Amino acid sequence: MGIVTNVDNPRNRTRVDELAENYVADLVKLQPTAATAMGIGGYDDQLPDYSPDGLAQHAQLRQRTLAEINAAPIADDIDRVTVAAMNERLGIEQELYDAGEFHRELNVIDCPAQELREVFTLMPTETI
């Protein structure tokens, strides 16, 4: 089954698509709060590891993903945009990690404490 960009122009899943989807699947395992924010079910009972080891796992995922996506064949303009966007976003996150910035994230808008607070706002409030 291919990805459809529009009815008149169906698009088959490419290696870049696969790598991008794999990144999201691996990311939500490390960052279950991201799953909740993205509307991906099955992670609402888990919390991320904000320790140095947890941050290192994120760095390894970013590095692996960047290496794989930059080695993947580019099938079309959609792949070009995907690769550029992932290089920009993951590259900046990796630069911040390498500079030690992730070890001192604490602010009132976007930090681990705010992420935890926000995820409870996004979660369903009814019980099962």
The first five atom37 places (N, CA, C, CB, O) and aatype in JSON, in Angstrom:
{
  "aatype": [12, 7, 9, 19, 16, 2, 19, 3, 2, 14, 1, 2, 1, 16, 1, 19, 3, 6, 10, 0, 6, 2, 18, 19, 0, 3, 10, 19, 11, 10, 5, 14, 16, 0, 0, 16, 0, 12, 7, 9, 7, 7, 18, 3, 3, 5, 10, 14, 3, 18, 15, 14, 3, 7, 10, 0, 5, 8, 0, 5, 10, 1, 5, 1, 16, 10, 0, 6, 9, 2, 0, 0, 14, 9, 0, 3, 3, 9, 3, 1, 19, 16, 19, 0, 0, 12, 2, 6, 1, 10, 7, 9, 6, 5, 6, 10, 18, 3, 0, 7, 6, 13, 8, 1, 6, 10, 2, 19, 9, 3, 4, 14, 0, 5, 6, 10, 1, 6, 19, 13, 16, 10, 12, 14, 16, 6, 16, 9],
  "atom_mask": [
    [1, 1, 1, 1, 1],
    [1, 1, 1, 0, 1],
    [1, 1, 1, 1, 1],
    [1, 1, 1, 1, 1],
    [1, 1, 1, 1, 1],
    [1, 1, 1, 1, 1],
    [1, 1, 1, 1, 1],
    [1, 1, 1, 1, 1],
    [1, 1, 1, 1, 1],
    [1, 1, 1, 1, 1],
    [1, 1, 1, 1, 1],
    [1, 1, 1, 1, 1],
    [1, 1, 1, 1, 1],
    [1, 1, 1, 1, 1],
    [1, 1, 1, 1, 1],
    [1, 1, 1, 1, 1],
    [1, 1, 1, 1, 1],
    [1, 1, 1, 1, 1],
    [1, 1, 1, 1, 1],
    [1, 1, 1, 1, 1],
    [1, 1, 1, 1, 1],
    [1, 1, 1, 1, 1],
    [1, 1, 1, 1, 1],
    [1, 1, 1, 1, 1],
    [1, 1, 1, 1, 1],
    [1, 1, 1, 1, 1],
    [1, 1, 1, 1, 1],
    [1, 1, 1, 1, 1],
    [1, 1, 1, 1, 1],
    [1, 1, 1, 1, 1],
    [1, 1, 1, 1, 1],
    [1, 1, 1, 1, 1],
    [1, 1, 1, 1, 1],
    [1, 1, 1, 1, 1],
    [1, 1, 1, 1, 1],
    [1, 1, 1, 1, 1],
    [1, 1, 1, 1, 1],
    [1, 1, 1, 1, 1],
    [1, 1, 1, 0, 1],
    [1, 1, 1, 1, 1],
    [1, 1, 1, 0, 1],
    [1, 1, 1, 0, 1],
    [1, 1, 1, 1, 1],
    [1, 1, 1, 1, 1],
    [1, 1, 1, 1, 1],
    [1, 1, 1, 1, 1],
    [1, 1, 1, 1, 1],
    [1, 1, 1, 1, 1],
    [1, 1, 1, 1, 1],
    [1, 1, 1, 1, 1],
    [1, 1, 1, 1, 1],
    [1, 1, 1, 1, 1],
    [1, 1, 1, 1, 1],
    [1, 1, 1, 0, 1],
    [1, 1, 1, 1, 1],
    [1, 1, 1, 1, 1],
    [1, 1, 1, 1, 1],
    [1, 1, 1, 1, 1],
    [1, 1, 1, 1, 1],
    [1, 1, 1, 1, 1],
    [1, 1, 1, 1, 1],
    [1, 1, 1, 1, 1],
    [1, 1, 1, 1, 1],
    [1, 1, 1, 1, 1],
    [1, 1, 1, 1, 1],
    [1, 1, 1, 1, 1],
    [1, 1, 1, 1, 1],
    [1, 1, 1, 1, 1],
    [1, 1, 1, 1, 1],
    [1, 1, 1, 1, 1],
    [1, 1, 1, 1, 1],
    [1, 1, 1, 1, 1],
    [1, 1, 1, 1, 1],
    [1, 1, 1, 1, 1],
    [1, 1, 1, 1, 1],
    [1, 1, 1, 1, 1],
    [1, 1, 1, 1, 1],
    [1, 1, 1, 1, 1],
    [1, 1, 1, 1, 1],
    [1, 1, 1, 1, 1],
    [1, 1, 1, 1, 1],
    [1, 1, 1, 1, 1],
    [1, 1, 1, 1, 1],
    [1, 1, 1, 1, 1],
    [1, 1, 1, 1, 1],
    [1, 1, 1, 1, 1],
    [1, 1, 1, 1, 1],
    [1, 1, 1, 1, 1],
    [1, 1, 1, 1, 1],
    [1, 1, 1, 1, 1],
    [1, 1, 1, 0, 1],
    [1, 1, 1, 1, 1],
    [1, 1, 1, 1, 1],
    [1, 1, 1, 1, 1],
    [1, 1, 1, 1, 1],
    [1, 1, 1, 1, 1],
    [1, 1, 1, 1, 1],
    [1, 1, 1, 1, 1],
    [1, 1, 1, 1, 1],
    [1, 1, 1, 0, 1],
    [1, 1, 1, 1, 1],
    [1, 1, 1, 1, 1],
    [1, 1, 1, 1, 1],
    [1, 1, 1, 1, 1],
    [1, 1, 1, 1, 1],
    [1, 1, 1, 1, 1],
    [1, 1, 1, 1, 1],
    [1, 1, 1, 1, 1],
    [1, 1, 1, 1, 1],
    [1, 1, 1, 1, 1],
    [1, 1, 1, 1, 1],
    [1, 1, 1, 1, 1],
    [1, 1, 1, 1, 1],
    [1, 1, 1, 1, 1],
    [1, 1, 1, 1, 1],
    [1, 1, 1, 1, 1],
    [1, 1, 1, 1, 1],
    [1, 1, 1, 1, 1],
    [1, 1, 1, 1, 1],
    [1, 1, 1, 1, 1],
    [1, 1, 1, 1, 1],
    [1, 1, 1, 1, 1],
    [1, 1, 1, 1, 1],
    [1, 1, 1, 1, 1],
    [1, 1, 1, 1, 1],
    [1, 1, 1, 1, 1],
    [1, 1, 1, 1, 1],
    [1, 1, 1, 1, 1]
  ],
  "atom_positions": [
    [[0.84, -1.18, 0.0], [0.0, 0.0, 0.0], [0.88, 1.24, 0.0], [-0.96, 0.0, 1.21], [1.75, 1.38, 0.86]],
    [[0.68, 2.12, -0.94], [1.5, 3.31, -1.06], [0.9, 4.5, -0.34], [0.0, 0.0, 0.0], [-0.28, 4.49, 0.03]],
    [[1.71, 5.5, -0.15], [1.26, 6.75, 0.42], [0.63, 7.56, -0.71], [2.43, 7.54, 1.11], [1.19, 7.61, -1.81]],
    [[-0.49, 8.17, -0.47], [-1.17, 8.94, -1.52], [-1.02, 10.42, -1.21], [-2.68, 8.54, -1.63], [-1.45, 10.88, -0.15]],
    [[-0.4, 11.16, -2.14], [-0.27, 12.61, -1.96], [-1.5, 13.33, -2.46], [0.98, 13.13, -2.69], [-1.9, 14.35, -1.9]],
    [[-2.11, 12.8, -3.5], [-3.42, 13.26, -3.96], [-4.01, 12.16, -4.83], [-3.31, 14.63, -4.73], [-3.3, 11.23, -5.23]],
    [[-5.27, 12.26, -5.14], [-5.97, 11.19, -5.85], [-5.39, 10.97, -7.24], [-7.45, 11.52, -5.95], [-5.31, 9.84, -7.71]],
    [[-4.98, 12.05, -7.91], [-4.48, 11.94, -9.28], [-3.02, 11.5, -9.36], [-4.64, 13.26, -9.98], [-2.55, 11.12, -10.43]],
    [[-2.29, 11.55, -8.26], [-0.87, 11.27, -8.28], [-0.46, 10.38, -7.1], [-0.06, 12.58, -8.27], [0.12, 10.88, -6.14]],
    [[-0.77, 9.07, -7.15], [-0.38, 8.2, -6.04], [1.14, 8.1, -5.93], [-0.99, 6.8, -6.21], [1.85, 8.17, -6.93]],
    [[1.62, 7.93, -4.73], [3.06, 7.87, -4.5], [3.37, 6.62, -3.69], [3.57, 9.15, -3.76], [2.76, 6.38, -2.64]],
    [[4.31, 5.84, -4.17], [4.75, 4.66, -3.43], [5.68, 5.06, -2.31], [5.44, 3.67, -4.37], [6.4, 6.05, -2.39]],
    [[5.65, 4.27, -1.26], [6.51, 4.5, -0.09], [7.97, 4.33, -0.51], [6.14, 3.51, 1.08], [8.32, 3.35, -1.16]],
    [[8.8, 5.28, -0.12], [10.23, 5.24, -0.46], [11.05, 4.87, 0.76], [10.69, 6.61, -1.03], [10.52, 4.76, 1.87]],
    [[12.32, 4.67, 0.56], [13.24, 4.37, 1.67], [13.28, 5.56, 2.64], [14.68, 4.05, 1.12], [13.35, 5.36, 3.85]],
    [[13.24, 6.77, 2.12], [13.23, 7.96, 2.98], [11.97, 7.97, 3.84], [13.32, 9.25, 2.13], [12.04, 8.26, 5.03]],
    [[10.82, 7.65, 3.24], [9.58, 7.56, 4.02], [9.74, 6.54, 5.15], [8.4, 7.17, 3.11], [9.37, 6.8, 6.3]],
    [[10.28, 5.38, 4.81], [10.46, 4.32, 5.79], [11.36, 4.77, 6.94], [11.06, 3.08, 5.12], [11.05, 4.51, 8.1]],
    [[12.46, 5.44, 6.61], [13.38, 5.9, 7.65], [12.74, 6.97, 8.53], [14.67, 6.45, 7.02], [12.94, 6.99, 9.75]],
    [[11.97, 7.87, 7.93], [11.27, 8.9, 8.7], [10.24, 8.27, 9.64], [10.59, 9.92, 7.76], [10.13, 8.67, 10.8]],
    [[9.5, 7.3, 9.13], [8.52, 6.61, 9.96], [9.2, 5.81, 11.07], [7.65, 5.69, 9.1], [8.69, 5.75, 12.19]],
    [[10.33, 5.19, 10.76], [11.08, 4.45, 11.78], [11.57, 5.39, 12.88], [12.27, 3.72, 11.15], [11.57, 5.04, 14.06]],
    [[12.0, 6.6, 12.47], [12.46, 7.58, 13.46], [11.33, 7.91, 14.44], [12.96, 8.87, 12.76], [11.54, 7.93, 15.65]],
    [[10.14, 8.17, 13.92], [9.01, 8.5, 14.8], [8.7, 7.32, 15.72], [7.76, 8.88, 13.96], [8.45, 7.5, 16.91]],
    [[8.7, 6.11, 15.17], [8.42, 4.92, 15.99], [9.45, 4.76, 17.1], [8.4, 3.65, 15.11], [9.09, 4.43, 18.23]],
    [[10.71, 5.0, 16.79], [11.77, 4.88, 17.81], [11.72, 6.06, 18.79], [13.16, 4.81, 17.14], [11.98, 5.89, 19.98]],
    [[11.39, 7.25, 18.28], [11.32, 8.43, 19.14], [10.25, 8.27, 20.21], [11.03, 9.67, 18.3], [10.5, 8.57, 21.38]],
    [[9.08, 7.8, 19.84], [8.01, 7.7, 20.84], [8.31, 6.65, 21.91], [6.68, 7.37, 20.16], [7.77, 6.71, 23.02]],
    [[9.15, 5.69, 21.59], [9.58, 4.73, 22.63], [10.46, 5.42, 23.66], [10.33, 3.53, 21.99], [10.37, 5.13, 24.85]],
    [[11.32, 6.32, 23.19], [12.2, 7.06, 24.1], [11.49, 8.25, 24.74], [13.44, 7.54, 23.36], [11.8, 8.63, 25.87]],
    [[10.54, 8.83, 24.04], [9.86, 10.04, 24.48], [8.35, 9.82, 24.39], [10.29, 11.26, 23.61], [7.69, 10.38, 23.52]],
    [[7.79, 9.01, 25.3], [6.36, 8.71, 25.23], [5.47, 9.95, 25.27], [5.99, 7.81, 26.36], [4.36, 9.92, 24.75]],
    [[5.95, 11.02, 25.86], [5.16, 12.26, 25.88], [5.0, 12.82, 24.46], [5.81, 13.3, 26.79], [3.99, 13.47, 24.17]],
    [[5.96, 12.57, 23.61], [5.85, 13.0, 22.2], [4.73, 12.22, 21.52], [7.2, 12.79, 21.45], [4.02, 12.76, 20.67]],
    [[4.58, 10.95, 21.87], [3.5, 10.14, 21.3], [2.16, 10.76, 21.66], [3.57, 8.68, 21.81], [1.28, 10.88, 20.8]],
    [[1.99, 11.14, 22.91], [0.75, 11.76, 23.34], [0.52, 13.07, 22.58], [0.76, 12.0, 24.86], [-0.59, 13.34, 22.13]],
    [[1.56, 13.87, 22.45], [1.44, 15.15, 21.74], [1.08, 14.95, 20.27], [2.74, 15.94, 21.85], [0.36, 15.77, 19.7]],
    [[1.56, 13.87, 19.67], [1.29, 13.59, 18.25], [0.0, 12.79, 18.05], [2.45, 12.84, 17.64], [-0.4, 12.54, 16.92]],
    [[-0.64, 12.39, 19.14], [-1.88, 11.62, 19.02], [-1.65, 10.15, 18.76], [0.0, 0.0, 0.0], [-2.55, 9.46, 18.26]],
    [[-0.46, 9.65, 19.09], [-0.14, 8.24, 18.92], [-0.47, 7.53, 20.23], [1.37, 8.03, 18.51], [0.12, 7.83, 21.26]],
    [[-1.4, 6.6, 20.18], [-1.85, 5.91, 21.38], [-0.88, 4.84, 21.86], [0.0, 0.0, 0.0], [0.03, 4.44, 21.15]],
    [[-1.11, 4.41, 23.08], [-0.36, 3.3, 23.64], [0.81, 3.69, 24.52], [0.0, 0.0, 0.0], [1.52, 2.82, 25.02]],
    [[1.02, 4.98, 24.73], [2.16, 5.42, 25.52], [1.77, 6.3, 26.7], [3.13, 6.17, 24.65], [2.63, 6.82, 27.4]],
    [[0.47, 6.46, 26.93], [0.01, 7.4, 27.95], [0.4, 6.98, 29.37], [-1.49, 7.53, 27.87], [0.33, 7.8, 30.29]],
    [[0.79, 5.75, 29.56], [1.16, 5.29, 30.9], [2.67, 5.32, 31.13], [0.63, 3.89, 31.13], [3.16, 4.76, 32.11]],
    [[3.42, 5.96, 30.23], [4.88, 5.96, 30.31], [5.41, 7.39, 30.35], [5.5, 5.2, 29.12], [4.76, 8.33, 29.87]],
    [[6.59, 7.54, 30.93], [7.27, 8.83, 30.97], [8.68, 8.68, 30.39], [7.33, 9.38, 32.43], [9.25, 7.59, 30.42]],
    [[9.22, 9.76, 29.86], [10.57, 9.7, 29.28], [11.65, 9.66, 30.36], [10.81, 10.89, 28.36], [11.42, 10.01, 31.51]],
    [[12.83, 9.24, 29.94], [14.02, 9.24, 30.79], [14.79, 10.52, 30.52], [14.91, 7.96, 30.54], [15.42, 10.65, 29.47]],
    [[14.76, 11.46, 31.46], [15.46, 12.73, 31.3], [16.89, 12.69, 31.84], [14.69, 13.83, 31.98], [17.55, 13.72, 31.9]],
    [[17.36, 11.52, 32.24], [18.71, 11.4, 32.79], [19.73, 11.55, 31.66], [18.89, 10.04, 33.51], [19.36, 11.52, 30.49]],
    [[21.0, 11.71, 32.0], [22.04, 11.75, 30.96], [22.01, 10.52, 30.04], [23.41, 11.87, 31.6], [22.26, 10.64, 28.85]],
    [[21.7, 9.34, 30.61], [21.61, 8.14, 29.77], [20.45, 8.24, 28.78], [21.43, 6.89, 30.65], [20.59, 7.85, 27.62]],
    [[19.32, 8.76, 29.23], [18.18, 8.95, 28.34], [18.49, 9.94, 27.24], [0.0, 0.0, 0.0], [18.12, 9.73, 26.08]],
    [[19.16, 11.03, 27.58], [19.55, 12.02, 26.58], [20.53, 11.42, 25.58], [20.18, 13.26, 27.26], [20.48, 11.74, 24.39]],
    [[21.43, 10.56, 26.05], [22.38, 9.91, 25.16], [21.67, 8.96, 24.18], [23.43, 9.13, 25.98], [22.08, 8.84, 23.03]],
    [[20.62, 8.31, 24.64], [19.86, 7.45, 23.73], [19.21, 8.26, 22.61], [18.78, 6.67, 24.51], [19.16, 7.81, 21.47]],
    [[18.72, 9.44, 22.94], [18.15, 10.32, 21.92], [19.24, 10.73, 20.92], [17.53, 11.58, 22.58], [19.0, 10.75, 19.71]],
    [[20.42, 11.05, 21.44], [21.53, 11.45, 20.56], [21.89, 10.31, 19.61], [22.77, 11.86, 21.39], [22.12, 10.54, 18.42]],
    [[21.93, 9.1, 20.13], [22.25, 7.95, 19.27], [21.18, 7.76, 18.2], [22.38, 6.67, 20.12], [21.51, 7.45, 17.05]],
    [[19.91, 7.94, 18.55], [18.84, 7.82, 17.58], [18.98, 8.89, 16.49], [17.47, 7.94, 18.27], [18.84, 8.6, 15.31]],
    [[19.25, 10.13, 16.9], [19.42, 11.21, 15.92], [20.59, 10.92, 14.99], [19.63, 12.55, 16.63], [20.48, 11.06, 13.77]],
    [[21.71, 10.53, 15.56], [22.91, 10.27, 14.74], [22.66, 9.13, 13.76], [24.11, 9.93, 15.65], [23.02, 9.24, 12.58]],
    [[22.06, 8.07, 14.22], [21.77, 6.93, 13.34], [20.8, 7.33, 12.23], [21.18, 5.75, 14.16], [21.01, 7.0, 11.06]],
    [[19.76, 8.04, 12.61], [18.76, 8.46, 11.63], [19.37, 9.39, 10.58], [17.58, 9.16, 12.33], [19.12, 9.22, 9.39]],
    [[20.17, 10.36, 11.02], [20.8, 11.27, 10.07], [21.72, 10.52, 9.11], [21.59, 12.34, 10.81], [21.73, 10.8, 7.91]],
    [[22.49, 9.59, 9.63], [23.39, 8.81, 8.76], [22.59, 8.0, 7.75], [24.28, 7.88, 9.6], [22.94, 7.96, 6.57]],
    [[21.53, 7.36, 8.2], [20.73, 6.53, 7.3], [19.97, 7.36, 6.27], [19.74, 5.69, 8.11], [19.92, 7.0, 5.09]],
    [[19.39, 8.46, 6.71], [18.57, 9.24, 5.79], [19.43, 9.95, 4.74], [17.73, 10.27, 6.56], [19.0, 10.15, 3.6]],
    [[20.65, 10.32, 5.13], [21.54, 10.97, 4.16], [22.17, 9.98, 3.19], [22.63, 11.72, 4.89], [22.69, 10.38, 2.15]],
    [[22.13, 8.71, 3.52], [22.64, 7.67, 2.62], [21.54, 7.08, 1.74], [23.3, 6.56, 3.42], [21.83, 6.34, 0.8]],
    [[20.3, 7.4, 2.04], [19.16, 6.81, 1.31], [19.02, 7.46, -0.07], [17.85, 6.98, 2.12], [19.32, 8.64, -0.24]],
    [[18.55, 6.69, -1.04], [18.29, 7.27, -2.36], [17.11, 8.23, -2.31], [18.03, 6.15, -3.41], [16.12, 7.98, -1.62]],
    [[17.23, 9.33, -3.04], [16.18, 10.34, -3.12], [15.32, 10.02, -4.34], [16.78, 11.8, -3.21], [15.81, 10.04, -5.47]],
    [[14.06, 9.73, -4.1], [13.17, 9.32, -5.19], [12.48, 10.5, -5.87], [12.13, 8.36, -4.68], [12.18, 10.45, -7.06]],
    [[12.22, 11.58, -5.11], [11.44, 12.68, -5.67], [11.57, 13.91, -4.77], [9.95, 12.28, -5.83], [12.34, 13.9, -3.81]],
    [[10.82, 14.96, -5.11], [10.88, 16.2, -4.33], [10.38, 16.02, -2.9], [10.07, 17.27, -5.01], [10.85, 16.69, -1.99]],
    [[9.43, 15.12, -2.7], [8.94, 14.86, -1.34], [10.08, 14.31, -0.48], [7.74, 13.86, -1.36], [10.24, 14.71, 0.67]],
    [[10.86, 13.4, -1.04], [12.03, 12.88, -0.32], [13.03, 14.0, -0.03], [12.7, 11.76, -1.13], [13.6, 14.06, 1.05]],
    [[13.24, 14.88, -1.0], [14.19, 15.99, -0.8], [13.77, 16.88, 0.37], [14.3, 16.84, -2.08], [14.59, 17.27, 1.19]],
    [[12.47, 17.18, 0.43], [11.96, 18.01, 1.52], [12.07, 17.26, 2.85], [10.48, 18.41, 1.25], [12.46, 17.85, 3.87]],
    [[11.75, 15.98, 2.86], [11.84, 15.18, 4.08], [13.27, 15.15, 4.6], [11.34, 13.75, 3.82], [13.5, 15.37, 5.79]],
    [[14.22, 14.88, 3.71], [15.63, 14.83, 4.11], [16.1, 16.19, 4.62], [16.51, 14.36, 2.94], [16.79, 16.27, 5.63]],
    [[15.73, 17.25, 3.92], [16.14, 18.6, 4.34], [15.55, 18.95, 5.71], [15.7, 19.65, 3.3], [16.25, 19.47, 6.58]],
    [[14.27, 18.65, 5.91], [13.62, 18.96, 7.18], [14.23, 18.15, 8.32], [12.13, 18.68, 7.09], [14.45, 18.68, 9.41]],
    [[14.49, 16.88, 8.08], [15.06, 16.05, 9.14], [16.5, 16.47, 9.45], [15.02, 14.56, 8.74], [16.92, 16.46, 10.6]],
    [[17.26, 16.83, 8.41], [18.62, 17.33, 8.65], [18.6, 18.61, 9.47], [19.35, 17.57, 7.32], [19.39, 18.79, 10.39]],
    [[17.68, 19.51, 9.13], [17.59, 20.77, 9.86], [17.22, 20.52, 11.31], [16.57, 21.7, 9.2], [17.91, 20.98, 12.22]],
    [[16.12, 19.8, 11.54], [15.61, 19.63, 12.9], [16.52, 18.74, 13.75], [14.21, 19.04, 12.86], [16.92, 19.13, 14.84]],
    [[16.85, 17.56, 13.24], [17.68, 16.64, 14.03], [19.09, 17.17, 14.16], [17.7, 15.26, 13.39], [19.74, 16.97, 15.19]],
    [[19.57, 17.86, 13.13], [20.91, 18.45, 13.19], [21.03, 19.49, 14.27], [0.0, 0.0, 0.0], [22.0, 19.51, 15.02]],
    [[20.03, 20.38, 14.36], [20.04, 21.4, 15.41], [19.94, 20.76, 16.78], [18.89, 22.41, 15.2], [20.65, 21.16, 17.71]],
    [[19.05, 19.77, 16.92], [18.93, 19.09, 18.21], [20.25, 18.44, 18.6], [17.81, 18.04, 18.17], [20.63, 18.46, 19.77]],
    [[20.95, 17.85, 17.63], [22.23, 17.21, 17.93], [23.29, 18.25, 18.3], [22.7, 16.38, 16.72], [24.09, 18.02, 19.2]],
    [[23.29, 19.39, 17.61], [24.24, 20.46, 17.96], [24.0, 20.95, 19.38], [24.12, 21.63, 16.96], [24.95, 21.18, 20.13]],
    [[22.74, 21.11, 19.76], [22.42, 21.53, 21.12], [22.88, 20.47, 22.14], [20.91, 21.78, 21.26], [23.41, 20.81, 23.19]],
    [[22.65, 19.21, 21.8], [23.1, 18.13, 22.69], [24.62, 18.16, 22.83], [22.63, 16.75, 22.15], [25.15, 18.09, 23.94]],
    [[25.31, 18.25, 21.7], [26.78, 18.26, 21.72], [27.33, 19.44, 22.52], [27.33, 18.3, 20.3], [28.4, 19.33, 23.12]],
    [[26.61, 20.56, 22.53], [27.04, 21.74, 23.28], [26.64, 21.65, 24.75], [26.45, 23.0, 22.66], [26.97, 22.55, 25.53]],
    [[25.93, 20.59, 25.14], [25.53, 20.42, 26.53], [24.27, 21.17, 26.91], [0.0, 0.0, 0.0], [23.92, 21.24, 28.09]],
    [[23.58, 21.74, 25.95], [22.39, 22.54, 26.24], [21.24, 21.72, 26.8], [21.95, 23.26, 25.01], [20.45, 22.24, 27.58]],
    [[21.11, 20.46, 26.41], [20.0, 19.64, 26.9], [20.13, 19.34, 28.4], [19.94, 18.33, 26.12], [19.14, 18.97, 29.04]],
    [[21.31, 19.52, 28.95], [21.51, 19.25, 30.37], [21.07, 20.41, 31.25], [22.97, 18.93, 30.64], [21.04, 20.29, 32.47]],
    [[20.73, 21.52, 30.64], [20.35, 22.68, 31.44], [19.03, 23.29, 31.0], [21.42, 23.72, 31.37], [18.79, 24.48, 31.22]],
    [[18.18, 22.49, 30.39], [16.88, 22.99, 29.96], [15.97, 23.21, 31.17], [16.23, 22.03, 28.96], [15.55, 22.26, 31.82]],
    [[15.67, 24.45, 31.44], [14.7, 24.78, 32.48], [14.21, 26.18, 32.19], [15.33, 24.68, 33.92], [14.91, 27.17, 32.41]],
    [[12.99, 26.26, 31.7], [12.37, 27.55, 31.43], [10.86, 27.37, 31.52], [12.78, 28.11, 30.03], [10.37, 26.26, 31.7]],
    [[10.14, 28.45, 31.4], [8.7, 28.39, 31.62], [7.9, 28.01, 30.38], [8.22, 29.7, 32.12], [6.68, 27.84, 30.46]],
    [[8.56, 27.87, 29.22], [7.82, 27.57, 28.0], [8.07, 26.15, 27.5], [8.2, 28.56, 26.92], [7.12, 25.42, 27.22]],
    [[9.32, 25.75, 27.37], [9.63, 24.45, 26.77], [10.8, 23.8, 27.48], [9.94, 24.6, 25.26], [11.97, 24.07, 27.18]],
    [[10.49, 22.95, 28.42], [11.5, 22.19, 29.14], [10.85, 20.9, 29.63], [12.1, 23.03, 30.34], [9.63, 20.76, 29.53]],
    [[11.62, 19.96, 30.15], [11.03, 18.7, 30.6], [9.88, 18.88, 31.59], [12.09, 17.85, 31.23], [8.88, 18.17, 31.5]],
    [[10.01, 19.81, 32.52], [8.93, 20.0, 33.5], [7.65, 20.48, 32.81], [9.36, 21.02, 34.59], [6.56, 20.01, 33.14]],
    [[7.77, 21.39, 31.88], [6.6, 21.89, 31.15], [6.03, 20.81, 30.25], [6.97, 23.13, 30.33], [4.81, 20.71, 30.08]],
    [[6.9, 19.99, 29.66], [6.44, 18.9, 28.8], [5.58, 17.92, 29.58], [7.64, 18.16, 28.18], [4.53, 17.48, 29.1]],
    [[6.0, 17.59, 30.79], [5.22, 16.69, 31.63], [3.87, 17.29, 31.99], [5.98, 16.34, 32.9], [2.85, 16.6, 31.96]],
    [[3.86, 18.56, 32.32], [2.61, 19.24, 32.64], [1.68, 19.25, 31.43], [2.87, 20.67, 33.12], [0.49, 18.97, 31.55]],
    [[2.24, 19.57, 30.27], [1.44, 19.68, 29.05], [0.85, 18.33, 28.63], [2.29, 20.23, 27.93], [-0.28, 18.28, 28.15]],
    [[1.6, 17.26, 28.81], [1.1, 15.96, 28.37], [-0.15, 15.55, 29.14], [2.19, 14.89, 28.53], [-1.02, 14.89, 28.58]],
    [[-0.25, 15.94, 30.39], [-1.45, 15.61, 31.15], [-2.65, 16.42, 30.66], [-1.21, 15.88, 32.64], [-3.79, 15.97, 30.77]],
    [[-2.4, 17.58, 30.12], [-3.47, 18.37, 29.52], [-3.99, 17.71, 28.26], [-2.99, 19.79, 29.21], [-5.19, 17.77, 27.97]],
    [[-3.12, 17.07, 27.51], [-3.48, 16.43, 26.25], [-4.12, 15.05, 26.42], [-2.27, 16.32, 25.39], [-4.85, 14.59, 25.54]],
    [[-3.85, 14.41, 27.53], [-4.33, 13.04, 27.74], [-5.84, 13.01, 27.99], [-3.6, 12.39, 28.92], [-6.4, 13.98, 28.5]],
    [[-6.48, 11.91, 27.64], [-7.91, 11.76, 27.97], [-8.1, 11.8, 29.48], [-8.48, 10.41, 27.38], [-7.23, 11.36, 30.24]],
    [[-9.22, 12.32, 29.91], [-9.48, 12.42, 31.35], [-10.4, 11.32, 31.86], [-10.08, 13.77, 31.68], [-10.51, 11.12, 33.07]],
    [[-11.05, 10.61, 30.96], [-11.93, 9.52, 31.41], [-11.1, 8.28, 31.72], [-13.02, 9.2, 30.34], [-10.01, 8.08, 31.17]],
    [[-11.64, 7.46, 32.6], [-10.95, 6.21, 32.94], [-11.53, 5.08, 32.1], [-11.09, 5.9, 34.47], [-12.63, 5.17, 31.56]],
    [[-10.76, 4.02, 32.01], [-11.2, 2.87, 31.21], [-11.83, 1.84, 32.11], [-10.02, 2.24, 30.44], [-12.27, 0.79, 31.64]]
  ]
}
